């Protein structure tokens, strides 16, 4: 009963913004900017729904559902054969640029935060390595930008959150252990194998078999279009739950379920993706609202000069140098390389990974890395959102 006002508030906000969403898409104001700003303004009002803060039980459920669905849909949009065969710009960004971003991010953090342990610094750098193309949506929809550049930014954003996930989970596991516990090599080898083998196998099996069943049932006339669309949520939840029950990792499983989605019918695949994207968008906007309501006010107290320096470097040098290195020999102009380097916004994936980390490890002892991730994402939401339209208009190859 007491939660109805917040649900009404969220529903009105999504509906109200939706009425002007097309106009907003043609302006410098993005949905994440609006929802974060409104969330921060609402943080000054006492809301029973948010009294648990970061550790509120509902937040874990929403974060896991949102992350799982986003991983599933992002992966389902990727043409795996094309990506591995052509080894073009997205391949370079994902398999050269992303690891370099993680490495440079860690190396830059060490002298700036000498009191923070190496595992925590690695975790911070890894959480800030995935990009979120939706923060500069104009960039991936503008006809002014060449198709190969738009595709590179979009594909990189779609896959790098899933690729960054395993090292993030390993860091969480390492930080969860008490000193001296499970230090033997066999334990860690078995843990990594479970995460990197069991989760992918379960997810791939669920995605392939589920997609094939949807195809066959639809072809036979047994399944209507409504339930074809609902299959996106059902398959993502099945992959996550089954993997967790069998001691694999649910998030990795949902990613591989989308990557190996077995449907071969373009119209059915499109329905699955469109419905999943719509649901994922609604959940993501709710997360941005909660980011402004909960995370920004908590993190604000821990912002230091070092926090600002790292956040700015994360959006520039730590991102752009690895992109430059990964695209050497690609025959792209320096303007195009700089454009791709700048449009690596940090958004929903970084927020969700941070929530998973804080729910798993707690806040105490991790205030510094929390403050860095929150500030970096906050700056990215507004800087990339405001710059997307003007930079797209002046883009030149």
LINLIN-V641662 format. One record per backbone hydrogen bond with DSSP energy under -1.0 kcal/mol. NH is the residue of the N-H (numbers start at 1). CO is the residue of the C=O. Records with the same first field share a line. If there is no record, write none. Layout:
NH=CO, CO
This chain:
7=3
8=4
9=5
10=6
11=7
12=8
13=9
14=10
15=11
16=12
17=13
18=14
19=15
20=17
21=18
24=20
25=21
27=24
34=30
35=31
36=32
37=33
38=34
39=35
40=36
41=37
42=38
44=41
45=42
50=47
51=48
53=50
55=52
56=53
59=56
61=57
62=58
63=59
64=60
65=61
66=62
67=63
68=64
69=65
70=66
71=67
72=68
73=69
74=70
75=71
76=72
77=73
78=75
80=78
83=79
84=80
85=81
86=82
87=83
92=88
93=89
94=90
95=91
96=92
97=92
98=93
100=96
101=97
102=98
103=99
104=100
105=101
106=102
107=103
108=104
109=105
110=106
113=109
116=113
121=117
122=118
123=119
124=120
125=121
126=122
127=123
128=124
129=126
132=345
135=132
136=133
137=134
139=136
142=138
145=142
150=146
151=147
152=148
153=149
154=150
155=151
156=152
157=153
158=154
159=155
160=156
163=159
164=160
168=164
169=165
170=166
171=167
172=168
173=169
174=170
175=171
176=172
181=178
188=184
189=185
190=186
191=187
192=188
193=189
194=190
195=191
196=192
197=193
199=194
201=197
202=198
203=199
204=200
205=201
206=202
207=203
208=204
209=205
210=206
211=207
212=208
213=209
214=210
215=211
216=212
217=213
218=214
219=215
220=216
221=218
222=217
223=217
228=224
229=225
230=226
232=229
234=230
235=231
236=232
237=233
238=234
239=235
240=236
241=237
242=238
243=239
244=240
245=241
246=242
247=244
248=243
253=249
254=250
255=251
256=252
257=253
258=254
259=255
260=256
261=258
262=207
269=265
270=266
271=267
272=268
273=269
274=270
275=271
276=272
277=273
278=274
279=275
280=276
281=277
282=278
283=279
284=280
285=281
286=282
287=283
288=284
289=285
290=286
291=287
292=288
293=289
294=290
296=291
298=294
299=295
300=296
302=299
303=300
308=304
309=305
310=306
311=307
312=308
313=309
314=310
315=311
318=313
320=316
321=317
323=319
324=320
325=321
326=322
327=323
328=325
330=327
337=333
338=334
339=335
340=336
341=337
342=338
343=339
344=342
351=347
352=348
353=349
354=350
355=351
356=352
357=353
358=354
359=355
360=356
361=357
362=358
366=363
370=366
371=367
372=368
373=369
374=370
375=371
376=372
377=373
378=374
379=375
380=376
381=377
382=378
383=379
384=380
386=382
387=383
388=384
391=387
392=388
393=389
394=390
